[in-house]
Amino acid sequence: MRKLLLSTTIVLLGLSPAIAYADQQLIIPVQQSVPSAPSSDGMDGGKVLAIGAGIVIGSAIFSSALSFRGATLLGAVAGGLIGSWWYGDRSDVAPLAPRKKTP
């Protein structure tokens, strides 16, 4: 029984390229124009990266420094908030006035 199953498997694996070749070729439509906007939902990839990095770094630091049960979750939340603030619009920081040009 074992030899029969093995030989059947080998035969079917050998026939699979011929079966695949006999099928009709697939037609894949190609998009003619590329959209200019990266995304329509307004999410910035850099901000998502900053939040994700903050989550990973915060959870690693909190889980190694603190020994209670929710330390990893607390670190992930804190790191995500810090990453969001770091990359955010920073409305709490006043912009500096441009320097006067010296002659």
C-alpha positions as CSV (number, residue, x, y, z in Angstrom):
1,M,0.0,0.0,0.0
2,R,2.8,2.3,0.8
3,K,4.6,1.7,-2.5
4,L,1.3,2.3,-4.4
5,L,0.7,5.6,-2.6
6,L,4.3,6.7,-3.3
7,S,4.2,5.8,-7.0
8,T,0.8,7.5,-7.4
9,T,2.2,10.7,-5.8
10,I,5.3,10.7,-8.0
11,V,3.2,10.2,-11.2
12,L,0.8,13.0,-10.3
13,L,3.7,15.3,-9.5
14,G,5.2,14.5,-12.8
15,L,2.0,15.2,-14.7
16,S,1.3,18.5,-13.0
17,P,3.4,20.7,-15.3
18,A,1.7,19.1,-18.3
19,I,-1.7,19.7,-16.8
20,A,-0.9,23.3,-16.0
21,Y,0.5,23.9,-19.5
22,A,-2.7,22.5,-21.1
23,D,-4.9,25.1,-19.3
24,Q,-5.9,28.3,-21.1
25,Q,-3.4,31.1,-20.4
26,L,-4.6,33.7,-18.0
27,I,-5.1,37.3,-19.2
28,I,-4.1,39.8,-16.5
29,P,-5.4,43.3,-17.1
30,V,-2.7,46.0,-16.7
31,Q,-3.6,49.4,-15.1
32,Q,-2.8,52.1,-17.6
33,S,-2.3,55.0,-15.3
34,V,-0.8,55.1,-11.8
35,P,-2.7,57.1,-9.2
36,S,-0.8,60.2,-8.2
37,A,-1.8,60.3,-4.5
38,P,-0.2,57.6,-2.3
39,S,-3.4,57.0,-0.4
40,S,-6.8,58.6,-0.2
41,D,-7.4,58.1,3.5
42,G,-4.9,60.7,4.6
43,M,-2.6,58.4,6.5
44,D,1.1,59.3,6.2
45,G,3.4,56.3,5.9
46,G,6.1,58.0,7.9
47,K,3.7,58.6,10.8
48,V,2.6,55.0,10.8
49,L,6.3,53.9,10.8
50,A,7.0,56.3,13.8
51,I,4.0,55.0,15.8
52,G,4.9,51.3,15.0
53,A,8.6,51.9,16.0
54,G,7.4,53.6,19.2
55,I,5.2,50.6,20.0
56,V,8.0,48.1,19.5
57,I,10.6,50.1,21.4
58,G,8.3,51.1,24.2
59,S,7.1,47.6,24.8
60,A,10.7,46.2,24.8
61,I,11.9,48.8,27.2
62,F,8.9,48.5,29.6
63,S,8.9,44.7,29.6
64,S,12.6,44.5,30.4
65,A,12.6,47.3,33.0
66,L,9.3,46.6,34.8
67,S,8.2,43.2,36.2
68,F,4.4,43.5,36.5
69,R,1.9,41.9,34.3
70,G,0.8,44.8,32.1
71,A,4.3,46.3,31.6
72,T,4.5,45.3,27.9
73,L,1.1,46.7,27.1
74,L,1.7,49.9,29.0
75,G,5.0,50.3,27.2
76,A,3.4,49.7,23.8
77,V,0.7,52.3,24.5
78,A,3.3,54.9,25.8
79,G,5.6,54.2,22.9
80,G,2.8,54.6,20.4
81,L,1.7,57.9,22.0
82,I,5.3,59.2,22.0
83,G,5.8,58.2,18.4
84,S,2.6,59.9,17.4
85,W,3.5,63.0,19.2
86,W,7.0,63.0,17.8
87,Y,5.9,62.8,14.2
88,G,2.7,64.8,14.7
89,D,1.9,68.4,13.7
90,R,3.5,69.7,17.0
91,S,0.9,72.4,17.6
92,D,2.2,72.9,21.1
93,V,5.6,74.2,19.8
94,A,5.7,77.7,18.4
95,P,7.5,78.2,15.1
96,L,10.6,80.4,15.2
97,A,10.8,83.7,13.4
98,P,13.2,83.6,10.4
99,R,16.6,85.2,11.0
100,K,17.3,88.5,9.6
101,K,19.8,88.5,6.7
102,T,23.0,90.3,7.5
103,P,24.6,92.4,4.7
